[in-house]
Amino acid sequence: MYLCLCNGLSDTRIADAIRQGARRPRDVYAACGCRAQCGRCTASILGVLRSASSQTSPSAKQDR
């Protein structure tokens, strides 16, 4: 699914950037070789980052 239409960034590509170390939306854009255009996707990217962070945090691992 596309999360950023301006740059053509899919959820898969964003997830790859996060696995490579992106921790903020601007890190994701940089890893994908682009920058925010209209800004509408920033909230969605932030949500993906937060979700990924909660899945890898020590407290999340203890809950499993």
C-alpha positions as CSV (number, residue, x, y, z in Angstrom):
1,M,0.0,0.0,0.0
2,Y,1.3,3.5,-0.8
3,L,1.7,5.8,2.2
4,C,3.3,8.6,0.3
5,L,1.8,9.4,-3.1
6,C,4.1,12.4,-3.8
7,N,7.2,10.2,-3.5
8,G,5.7,6.8,-4.4
9,L,6.7,5.3,-1.0
10,S,5.0,2.0,-0.1
11,D,4.6,0.6,3.3
12,T,7.2,-2.1,2.3
13,R,9.8,0.5,1.3
14,I,9.2,2.4,4.6
15,A,9.5,-0.7,6.6
16,D,12.8,-1.5,4.9
17,A,14.1,2.0,5.8
18,I,13.1,1.4,9.4
19,R,14.9,-1.9,9.5
20,Q,18.0,-0.1,8.1
21,G,17.9,2.3,11.1
22,A,15.4,5.1,10.3
23,R,14.0,6.5,13.5
24,R,12.2,9.7,12.3
25,P,10.1,10.5,9.3
26,R,13.0,12.6,7.9
27,D,15.3,9.5,8.3
28,V,12.8,7.5,6.2
29,Y,12.7,10.1,3.5
30,A,16.5,10.3,3.4
31,A,16.9,6.5,3.3
32,C,14.5,6.5,0.3
33,G,16.3,9.3,-1.4
34,C,13.5,11.8,-1.2
35,R,12.0,14.5,1.1
36,A,8.5,15.4,2.3
37,Q,6.5,17.1,-0.4
38,C,3.0,17.9,0.8
39,G,3.5,16.5,4.3
40,R,0.3,14.4,4.4
41,C,2.1,11.1,4.8
42,T,4.3,12.3,7.7
43,A,1.7,11.2,10.3
44,S,1.3,7.8,8.6
45,I,5.1,7.3,8.6
46,L,5.3,8.4,12.2
47,G,2.6,5.8,13.0
48,V,4.6,3.0,11.3
49,L,7.8,4.2,13.2
50,R,5.9,4.1,16.5
51,S,4.5,0.7,15.8
52,A,7.9,-0.7,14.9
53,S,9.4,0.9,18.0
54,S,6.8,-0.7,20.3
55,Q,7.5,-4.1,18.8
56,T,11.2,-3.9,19.4
57,S,11.2,-2.1,22.8
58,P,12.3,-4.2,25.8
59,S,8.9,-3.8,27.5
60,A,7.2,-5.1,24.4
61,K,9.4,-8.2,24.4
62,Q,8.7,-8.8,28.1
63,D,4.9,-8.8,27.4
64,R,5.2,-11.6,24.9
